[in-house]
């Protein structure tokens, strides 16, 4: 194809555009050159961003470690790579290096009601109003995410099971642990608490998700539906 006939990225098939390809097929489907092309955004008058990225990689024998050793000035020797693009590539390489030396994030494990209490207590202990939270866990009982579902007044908070289940589905969790506080100091579940627990258990079961517990926190103590065998 002649230079003047070179297609712009927007004219490529969707599956051939790096950004669209990533959204369509996942980031693992992209080559190293396509990933770099996303960083630099555009090529030069004779090369697409992908072709330029391929040429840069070829010059370092397609070795990302070697690419990471190139300085900003060395990257700027390639036509189409100005200072801004060179800085972006260098920053991305440095982030990759730091990722490799970082310790993996240790997810907290919930194996009993006390573990759940220890996770939620710092969030709810001093509040003058009620809040409803949920912890979503994987099959190894490790917490994937903690989410505040709602906030209310002194004697109650509204809850929407659709919001809880949406969060559960989005994280593909295995288990749900519900938690809210009673600022009044009374640990006994209310009728509304019982209804919420029963409905959430039934709804989650339809999606093969387990409601592991519902914790009520007050001062430095707590009530556990699971420990009391209340609906769970």
N, C-alpha and C positions, 0 to 999 in steps of 0.2 A: 504494500500500500504506500502511495506517495505521501510525503509529509503533509501536503495540503489536504489530503483525504483522511487524515487520521481522525478517528472519532473522538469526540469529547466524552468524558466519563458519563455525563448525563444521557448520552446516546447509546451507551452500552446496554446489553441485556441486563435486567435487574440482578440475575444471579452472578453476573460478572463484575458488578460494582462492589468494591470491598465493604463499604458500610452496609449496603442493602444485603449483601451476601451474609454478613455477620448476623444481621437481624433475622434473616430467612433460615439460615442453616446452623447458626451458632458460631461462636468465635473460634472454636477448634477447627472449623473447616477452612480457615484462612491460612495462606502460606505466610512465611516470614515477610516476603516482599509486600504482600497485601496489607499486613499489619503496619508496616512502615509507611505504606502509601496513605493509610488513614491518618497517620501522624502528620505527614507533610501536606496532605490535601490536594496538591496539584503538582504537575511535572514542569516541563519546559516547552518551548515551541516545537520540539521534535519528539518528545517522549511523554507518555502518560505518567502519572504518579507511580503506577505499578512498574512500568518499564524502567523508570529512573531508579526506583528502589531495587529492582533486580540487578541493575548495573552496579549500584553501590555495594550490594551484597556479593556480587561476583568478584569485586575487587579485593574483598577480604575472604575469599574462598568460601563464601556462604556460611561464615562462622560468626555467630552473634557475639561471642566473647571478643573476637577481634574487632567487630564493629563497635563494641562498647569502649574500646581503647582509642578510637579516633577522636581527635580534638575538634572543637567547633571550627577552627581554621581549616583543618584537614577536610572536614565535611563540606565546607564552603567552596572547595575546589571543584565540586560537581556542579555542572550547569543546572540551575533550577533550585539549588539549595542555598538560600541566603542565610543570613545570621539567625533570623527567627526560627527557620526550619531546622537549622543545625542545633540550636539550643533545645528545641523540642525533642529531637532524636537523642541528644546527649542526656537530657533529663529523664527520658523514658528508659534508657539503658541503666542509669543510676538507680531508678526506682526498682528495676528488675534485680539489680545487684543487692539492694537493701532488702528486698523481699526474700532473697535466698538466705540472708544471714539473720533474718528475724525469726524469733521463736513463734511457733504456731499458737494461735489464740486458743487458750484452754477454756472450753465450755464447761460451765458448772453442771454437775450431775445432781439430779433429784431422785433419791431412792427412798425417802421417807418424808413424812409431814414436816419434820424438823428442818430438813434440807430446804423445803419450800418456804417455810417460815423465815429462815435465815436470808433467803434471797429477797423476799418481799418486805420484810420488816423495815429495812432502811428507807424504803420508798413510802411507807405508810404510817410509820410509828407516831409522828408528831402532827399529823394532819387534823385540822378542826372539822373537816368534812369527809364524807365517804368517797372513796374511789374504787373502781372495779378494774382489776388487772388480770391478765392471762399470761401464763408461761407455756410456750409450745416446745415440746420435746421430741427428739428423734427416738428410734427404736432402742438406742443404748441409754435412754433416760437423760441425755444431755440437752441442756436448754439451747434451742435454736434462736429464740427471740422472746423478749418480754414486751408486752403491749398494754398501754392503758386503754381500757375499753370505754369508760365513762367516768364522769365526775358529778357528784350531787351535793346535797346539803348535809346537815347534821344527822338526819335520821334515815337517809336513803339515797340511792343513785339509780338512775334508769339503766337498762341494759338492752342491747339489741343482739340477739343470737346470730343474726345475719352477719354482723360485723365480726363476731368471734369466729364464725365458720369460714368467712372469707379469708381471714388471716391464717387460719389453720390450713386451708386449701392452698393458699399461695406459698406457704412454707413446706408443703407436703409433710406435715408433722405426723407423728405416730400417736402422741398423747397431748392432752390439755390439762393444765392445772389452773383452776380459777382461784382468785383471791380478792377479798375486799376487807376493809377495816370497819370497825364499829367505834367511832369516837366517844360514844356514850359510856363505854367500858363494859357493856353487856355482851358476853360472848355467845349467847344462845342464838341460834339461827331463827330468822323470822319466817313467816309463811312465804313471803316473797323470795327469800333465800332458798327455801326448799323447792319452790316452784321452778326457779331458775336452774337449780342443780339438776332436777329431774328432766326438764326440757332439754338442757344442753347434753345430758348423757344420752338421751334418746336420739337427738338430732345427730350427734357425733357418731353414734353407732351405725347409722345408715351409711356413713362414709368410711367405715372401718377405722375410725379414730376413737381412742379411749379417753374418757374423762377420768383422770387419775385421782384427782382430789379437788376439793373446794375448801380453801382455808379462810377462816375469819380471824382477823388480827385485832387485838385490843391491848393497849399498854405493852407489857412484855410477855403476854401469853397469847394463846391461839386455840381455835377450835378446828378440828379436822373432820370432814365428812367421812373420809376413808377410815380414820382411826375409830370413829364411832359407828362405822358400818351403816351410815345413813345414806341410803340410795346407791351406795357404791360397793 
